[in-house]
Amino acid sequence: MQTDQTASLGEVKLITSAHISPFADQPRQYFDRTSLVELSDSIREIGQIIPILVRPLIPAENGCLFELIEGQRRWHACEMAGKEDMKAWVREVTDSSEQFIISVVANFGRERNTV
């Protein structure tokens, strides 16, 4: 698995969490604390199974090379579990509207169907 220094589009990479900024327009605002603790415990015990989805930031912003598109619960849970690196799929996104749509679609069918 490649690291964020060698990240290219379309592959799963291992990216330092500090190089990922959250999506400012994330449609999901509520994250159940108990659920996050359970996910964090699982990640600590068996690791992160499902990669998050990020887009490259060109140019980098505030030391971040990527912006989170999908997987904010996993991002928070990995942080809680003390993981410095995350598995992430790097994808090009054409604009903020497409990014918002991807985030909304990713949240359909989630816990309590809360977006």
Buried (B, 14 or more C-beta within 10 A) or exposed (E): EEEBEEBEEEEBBBBBBEBBBEBEEBBBEEBEEEEBEEBBEBBBEEEBEEBBBBBBBEEEEEEBBBBBBBBBBBBBBBBBBEBEBBBBBBBEBEEEEEBBEBBBEBBEEEEEEEB
